[in-house]
C-alpha cells in the first residue's frame, strides 16, 4: 500500500536521477508547462494526412549563416560593380554598416547532368549536384542570430513556440519506441541552445533530445550519452522505481485526475530506461566498417582537421550517427556544425567560408552517398543551411554582414526535385526577387513532404489553435518531385 503522505512530485524528482535521462533534463525542468497529450501512448506511430514522400528529416545546420554568393548563388555582377554600392542595395538595411560590393573569390562550375552551379569550395558535394534542390530565394524576418534561429526552428522570432521537430513528433509519433524520435547532435552549444528544439506548449515528451559527442575516436555509448547509465542502481532496481512511480501516478489520477506534466515525465523516464538496453547498438559507431568511417573523413590525418572550432571528425561522426539513427526509425535529426555561430564571417569572409566548407564538405557528401547506398535517400529529406545569408557588400576587414533579405538553402531526397535551382536573388545576391520563399513556406513544404497538411496540424493552447506556420505558409510546388 502506498502511503498518502508521499509526495509524487518529490518521488519523481528523485527517480529522474535514478534512471538516467539521456539529455531529457530539459523536458523535466518544465514540471507544469506540458500540455495534455491526446494519446495514452504519445509516441505511438500515427497515420499522416496523406501519403508521405519523406519518412524522416536530417537537418544540417550551418549556424552563423553561410554566404550565398560564395556557396550556391553565383553573381558575376559583383565583379563589374566591385567596390561600388548601387542604389538598389543601398536601401537594404542590415545589422551593421556595410560599404561597397565585394565579389566572391571562388569559382563557380556547372556539375552533373543538371549543370547546377556550385562553388569550388564544395568539391565533394558537387558530385551530388543532381540530387540537390538549391533554393536561392530564401528570406526571413530579421538579421539577428537569435531571432532567426528561432524562426528557422520554431516559426517565430521569439522563444515561445515548439520546434518543428516537436510538431512532427506530435503529428506522426515515432517509429522506434526505444529511441528518442527527435535527436539533436552537435559539439558545444549553438545560439539559443535548447530553446531551438523545445516542445514549449506541446507535451514534453516531444522535446528534442540533445546528444553531444566527446573527443574523436570515442565510440563508447556510455560516454556519448550523458547519464544513460546509473552506476548506483541496477536495472532491476530502476525498474522497481519506475513501477512504483507509476503506482503513485495511478493513485493520483484516481483522486485528482490526470496531471499532464508528470505523465510526460514518466513517459520520458520510461524511454530513458528502455534506451539503456538499446542505445549501445545505435550509437556505437565502431560497428561501422573502416571504409564507411573513412568516407565520412573520420580516419587518418584528415579527421583531425578543424576550422573555426568545427572539427571534421566531430561533424563527420554526427553525420554518420544521423544515418544510423534514421535507419532505426528516428523521425528528426538536427546536426549543428559547431559551437555558437562558426559561419558568422564578419571579417576575413573568404578564409572563413573556405575553411568551414573544407570541414563540412566531405562528411555532407558522404551522408548523401551513404543514404543512397542504404536505400534511404529516397524517403529521407536532407536540409542544409543557416539562419540567414551574408551581404554581398563588405563589412569591416573583408567580411560580410548578416543578410535576411535573400539567401540560399538546399534540400535533397525525400520527394524534392534534384539538380535544380529554385528562385533567385537580384543581380548582386542581396534580395530574393523571384519565387521568394519565406521560412513559413519552407516549414509548410517540409511538413507536406512528411505527409502533413500544415493547416491541419494544430494544437489548442491558451484559447486558440496554434500551428507551426501560424497563419502563413504556402507550399513550394515548384520543388516537389
C-alpha positions in Angstrom: 0.0 0.0 0.0 1.3 3.4 -0.9 1.4 6.0 1.8 -0.7 9.1 1.1 2.0 11.2 2.8 4.5 10.5 0.0 4.8 13.4 -2.5 4.5 12.0 -6.0 6.4 15.0 -7.4 9.2 14.5 -4.8 9.5 10.9 -5.7 9.7 11.7 -9.4 12.4 14.3 -8.7 14.5 11.5 -7.0 13.7 8.9 -9.6 14.7 11.1 -12.5 18.3 10.9 -11.3 18.0 7.2 -10.8 17.0 6.2 -14.3 19.4 8.3 -16.4 17.8 10.9 -18.6 19.8 11.0 -21.9 19.6 14.7 -22.2 15.9 14.8 -21.4 16.5 17.0 -18.4 15.0 20.0 -20.3 11.8 18.1 -20.5 11.8 17.5 -16.8 12.6 21.1 -15.9 9.1 22.3 -17.0 7.1 20.5 -14.4 3.9 22.4 -15.1 4.1 23.6 -18.7 3.4 20.4 -20.7 0.1 20.4 -22.4 -2.3 17.4 -22.5 -1.3 14.6 -24.7 -4.2 13.2 -26.8 -3.0 9.6 -26.6 -2.0 7.4 -23.7 1.0 6.5 -25.9 2.0 9.9 -27.2 5.0 8.5 -29.2 3.0 5.7 -30.9 3.2 6.0 -34.8 0.2 7.8 -36.2 -1.1 8.0 -39.8 -0.2 11.0 -41.9 -2.8 13.2 -43.5 -1.9 11.8 -47.0 0.9 9.6 -48.4 4.3 11.0 -47.4 7.2 11.3 -49.7 9.6 11.5 -46.7 9.6 9.5 -43.5 12.3 11.4 -41.8 14.4 14.6 -41.8 18.1 15.2 -41.3 18.8 18.9 -40.9 22.4 20.0 -41.4 22.6 23.4 -39.6 25.4 25.8 -40.6 25.0 28.0 -37.5 26.1 31.6 -38.1 24.8 31.9 -41.7 26.9 30.9 -44.8 27.4 33.4 -47.6 25.1 32.6 -50.5 27.3 34.4 -53.1 30.3 32.2 -52.0 28.5 28.9 -52.0 25.4 28.3 -54.2 24.3 31.6 -55.8 26.9 32.9 -58.3 26.8 36.6 -59.0 29.1 37.8 -61.9 27.7 41.3 -61.5 29.7 41.6 -58.2 32.9 41.7 -60.3 31.6 44.5 -62.5 30.4 46.6 -59.6 33.2 45.7 -57.1 33.7 48.5 -54.5 30.5 50.3 -55.6 27.2 50.5 -53.9 24.3 50.6 -56.3 21.1 52.4 -55.1 19.1 49.1 -55.2 21.3 47.7 -52.5 21.9 50.9 -50.5 18.2 50.8 -49.5 18.5 47.5 -47.8 19.5 47.8 -44.1 21.3 45.0 -42.3 22.6 44.6 -38.8 25.8 46.5 -39.2 27.3 49.1 -41.6 28.5 47.8 -44.9 30.3 49.6 -47.8 31.0 48.6 -51.4 30.1 45.3 -53.1 32.7 42.5 -52.7 32.8 39.8 -55.4 33.4 36.2 -54.4 36.9 35.0 -54.9 35.6 31.5 -55.6 35.0 30.0 -59.0 31.5 28.5 -59.7 31.3 25.5 -62.0 28.4 23.6 -63.5 28.1 20.0 -62.3 26.3 16.8 -63.1 23.8 16.3 -65.9 21.7 19.2 -64.5 24.6 21.7 -64.8 23.8 23.1 -61.3 26.4 25.8 -60.4 28.3 25.2 -57.2 31.2 26.9 -55.6 34.7 25.3 -55.9 34.8 25.2 -52.0 32.4 22.1 -52.2 34.2 19.7 -54.5 32.8 16.5 -52.8 29.2 17.9 -52.5 29.4 19.0 -56.2 29.4 15.3 -57.2 25.9 15.1 -55.9 24.6 18.1 -57.8 21.9 16.1 -59.5 20.5 15.3 -56.0 20.4 18.9 -54.8 17.5 21.3 -54.9 19.0 24.7 -54.2 16.5 27.3 -53.0 18.2 30.6 -53.9 15.3 32.8 -52.8 15.0 32.2 -49.1 14.2 35.2 -46.9 13.4 35.7 -43.2 12.3 38.4 -40.8 15.4 40.0 -39.2 19.2 39.9 -39.4 19.7 38.8 -35.9 21.1 35.3 -34.9 18.8 34.6 -32.0 15.6 35.6 -33.6 16.5 34.0 -37.0 17.4 30.7 -35.3 14.1 30.6 -33.5 12.3 31.5 -36.7 14.0 28.7 -38.6 13.4 26.1 -36.0 10.0 27.2 -34.5 8.4 29.6 -36.9 8.6 32.6 -34.6 11.2 35.2 -33.8 10.7 34.7 -30.1 11.3 31.6 -28.0 7.6 30.9 -27.4 6.8 28.2 -30.0 7.6 24.5 -30.3 10.3 23.3 -32.7 9.2 21.8 -36.0 10.7 18.6 -34.8 8.3 18.6 -31.8 5.4 19.3 -34.2 6.4 16.4 -36.4 6.6 14.0 -33.4 3.2 15.3 -32.2 1.7 14.7 -35.6 3.3 11.5 -36.6 4.7 9.8 -33.4 8.0 7.9 -33.5 8.9 4.7 -35.4 11.1 3.4 -32.6 9.8 3.2 -29.1 13.3 2.6 -27.7 15.0 5.7 -29.1 14.0 9.4 -29.0 12.0 10.4 -32.0 13.8 13.8 -32.2 17.6 13.9 -31.7 19.9 16.9 -31.7 23.6 16.3 -32.5 26.5 18.7 -32.1 29.6 19.7 -30.2 29.2 22.6 -27.9 26.1 24.7 -27.6 24.6 26.6 -30.6 23.0 30.1 -30.3 19.8 29.8 -28.2 20.6 26.3 -27.1 17.7 24.1 -26.1 15.1 26.7 -27.0 15.8 25.7 -30.6 14.5 22.2 -30.0 12.0 22.9 -27.2 8.5 21.5 -27.3 7.1 24.6 -25.4 3.4 24.2 -25.1 3.3 20.8 -26.7 3.6 17.8 -24.4 7.1 17.5 -23.0 7.7 14.0 -24.5 8.1 15.8 -27.9 11.1 17.7 -26.8 14.3 17.3 -28.8 17.0 15.1 -27.1 20.5 16.6 -27.3 23.5 14.2 -27.7 26.9 15.9 -27.5 29.8 13.7 -28.8 33.1 13.9 -27.0 36.6 13.6 -28.5 37.4 11.9 -31.7 37.6 8.1 -31.6 35.4 7.7 -28.5 32.5 5.5 -29.6 31.6 4.2 -26.1 27.8 4.8 -25.8 28.3 5.3 -22.0 30.4 8.3 -22.9 28.3 9.5 -25.9 25.1 9.7 -24.0 25.0 11.7 -20.8 23.5 9.9 -17.8 22.4 6.9 -19.7 23.6 4.6 -17.0 23.3 5.0 -13.3 26.3 3.4 -11.5 24.4 3.3 -8.2 21.4 1.3 -9.3 20.9 -2.0 -11.1 18.5 -2.2 -14.0 16.2 -4.2 -11.7 16.2 -1.5 -9.1 15.5 1.1 -11.7 12.6 -1.0 -13.0 11.1 -1.2 -9.5 11.4 2.6 -9.1 9.5 3.2 -12.3 6.8 0.7 -11.4 6.4 2.4 -8.0 6.3 5.8 -9.7 3.5 4.5 -12.0 1.6 3.3 -9.0 1.8 6.8 -7.5 0.7 8.2 -10.8 -2.4 5.9 -11.0 -3.3 6.7 -7.4 -3.1 10.5 -8.1 -5.2 10.2 -11.3 -7.8 8.2 -9.5 -8.2 11.0 -6.9 -7.2 14.2 -8.7 -7.5 13.5 -12.4 -4.6 13.5 -14.9 -1.6 15.8 -14.4 0.0 16.1 -17.8 3.4 17.4 -16.9 4.0 14.4 -14.6 2.6 12.0 -17.2 5.1 13.4 -19.7 7.9 13.0 -17.1 7.1 9.4 -16.5 7.0 8.7 -20.3 10.4 10.3 -20.5 11.7 8.1 -17.7 10.4 5.0 -19.4 12.0 5.9 -22.6 15.4 6.5 -20.9 15.1 3.2 -19.2 14.4 1.4 -22.4 17.3 3.1 -24.1 19.8 1.6 -21.6 19.2 -1.7 -23.4 19.0 -0.4 -27.0 21.2 2.7 -27.3 24.5 0.8 -27.3 23.9 -0.7 -30.8 22.6 2.5 -32.3 25.3 4.9 -31.0 28.3 2.6 -31.3 30.0 4.0 -34.5 32.8 1.5 -34.1 30.4 -1.1 -35.6 30.7 0.7 -39.0 33.2 -0.7 -41.5 36.5 1.1 -41.8 35.7 2.1 -45.3 32.5 3.9 -44.2 34.3 5.7 -41.4 36.9 6.8 -43.9 34.2 8.0 -46.3 33.0 10.4 -43.6 36.5 11.6 -43.0 36.9 10.0 -39.6 40.2 8.2 -40.4 43.7 9.4 -41.0 45.1 12.9 -40.6 42.1 14.5 -42.4 39.9 13.5 -39.4 41.9 15.9 -37.2 41.2 18.9 -39.4 39.5 21.8 -37.6 38.5 25.4 -38.5 36.6 28.0 -36.5 36.1 25.5 -33.7 34.5 22.9 -36.1 36.1 19.5 -36.2 35.8 17.4 -39.3 35.8 14.2 -37.3 33.1 15.5 -34.9 30.9 16.8 -37.8 31.6 13.5 -39.7 30.6 11.4 -36.7 27.4 13.3 -36.3 26.6 12.8 -40.0 27.3 9.0 -39.7 25.3 8.8 -36.5 22.4 10.6 -38.2 22.3 7.9 -40.8 22.3 5.2 -38.1 19.5 6.9 -36.2 17.2 7.5 -39.1 17.9 3.9 -40.2 16.5 2.8 -36.9 13.3 4.9 -37.0 14.3 8.3 -35.5 12.0 10.8 -37.1 14.0 14.0 -36.9 17.8 14.5 -36.5 19.3 18.0 -36.4 23.1 18.5 -36.6 24.7 21.7 -35.5 28.0 22.4 -37.2 29.8 23.6 -34.1 29.6 25.8 -31.1 27.7 29.2 -31.2 27.9 30.6 -34.8 31.1 29.5 -36.7 29.8 30.7 -40.1 29.4 34.2 -38.9 32.0 35.8 -41.1 32.1 39.5 -40.1 35.8 39.6 -41.1 38.0 37.6 -43.5 35.0 36.1 -45.2 36.8 34.2 -47.9 39.1 32.4 -45.5 36.1 31.6 -43.2 33.8 30.3 -45.9 36.6 28.2 -47.5 37.8 26.8 -44.2 34.4 25.8 -42.9 33.4 24.4 -46.3 36.5 22.2 -46.2 35.4 20.8 -42.9 31.7 20.0 -43.7 32.0 19.2 -47.5 33.3 15.7 -47.3 31.0 14.4 -44.5 28.0 16.0 -46.0 28.6 14.4 -49.4 29.3 11.1 -47.6 25.9 11.3 -45.8 24.1 11.7 -49.2 26.2 8.9 -50.7 25.6 6.6 -47.7 21.8 7.3 -47.5 21.6 6.4 -51.2 23.7 3.3 -50.7 21.3 2.2 -47.9 18.2 3.0 -50.0 17.2 5.7 -47.6 17.7 8.9 -49.6 14.5 8.5 -51.5 12.4 8.9 -48.3 14.8 10.9 -46.2 14.6 14.7 -46.5 18.1 16.3 -46.1 18.1 20.1 -45.4 21.2 22.2 -45.4 21.5 25.9 -44.5 21.8 28.6 -41.8 19.6 31.2 -40.2 20.3 33.7 -43.0 22.9 34.6 -45.5 25.6 37.2 -45.9 25.7 40.6 -47.6 27.3 41.0 -51.0 28.6 44.2 -49.6 31.8 44.5 -47.5 31.8 44.8 -43.7 34.9 45.8 -41.9 38.0 43.8 -42.9 36.7 41.9 -46.0 33.8 40.5 -44.0 30.1 40.1 -44.8 27.3 41.2 -42.6 24.1 39.3 -41.8 21.6 39.3 -44.7 18.0 38.2 -44.1 16.8 39.7 -47.4 17.9 36.8 -49.6 20.0 33.6 -49.1 20.3 30.0 -50.1 19.5 26.6 -48.6 19.3 23.2 -50.3 17.3 20.1 -49.9 17.9 16.6 -51.2 15.9 13.3 -51.3 12.5 12.9 -49.7 10.3 14.0 -52.5 12.1 17.1 -53.9 13.4 17.6 -57.4 17.2 17.2 -57.7 19.6 19.0 -59.9 17.7 22.3 -59.8 17.9 25.9 -58.5 14.6 27.4 -57.4 14.0 31.1 -57.2 16.6 33.9 -57.5 18.0 36.9 -55.8 18.7 40.2 -57.5 21.8 40.5 -59.7 24.0 41.1 -56.7 22.6 38.4 -54.4 21.2 40.8 -51.9 17.4 40.4 -52.0 15.2 37.5 -53.0 13.1 38.6 -56.0 11.9 35.6 -58.0 9.8 32.8 -56.4 10.5 34.1 -53.0 10.5 31.5 -50.2 9.8 32.6 -46.6 10.7 30.3 -43.7 7.0 29.6 -43.2 6.9 28.3 -46.8 9.8 26.1 -46.1 8.1 24.7 -43.0 4.8 24.1 -44.9 6.7 22.2 -47.5 8.7 20.1 -45.1 5.5 19.1 -43.3 3.9 18.4 -46.7 6.7 16.1 -47.7 6.2 14.2 -44.4 2.6 13.7 -45.3 1.3 16.5 -43.0 -1.0 19.4 -44.0 0.4 22.4 -42.2 -3.0 24.0 -41.8 -4.5 20.8 -40.2 -1.7 20.1 -37.7 -2.9 22.2 -34.8 -2.7 22.3 -31.0 -5.2 24.1 -28.7 -3.3 26.3 -26.3 -4.2 29.5 -24.4 -7.6 29.8 -26.0 -6.7 29.3 -29.7 -5.4 26.7 -32.1 -1.7 27.0 -32.9 0.3 25.6 -35.8 3.9 25.6 -36.9 3.2 28.1 -39.7 0.9 30.3 -37.6 -1.4 32.0 -40.1 1.1 31.9 -43.0 2.9 29.4 -45.1 2.4 28.1 -48.7 3.7 25.0 -50.4 6.7 25.4 -52.7 5.1 23.5 -55.5 8.0 24.1 -57.9 10.4 21.9 -56.0 8.1 18.9 -55.4 9.0 15.8 -57.4 
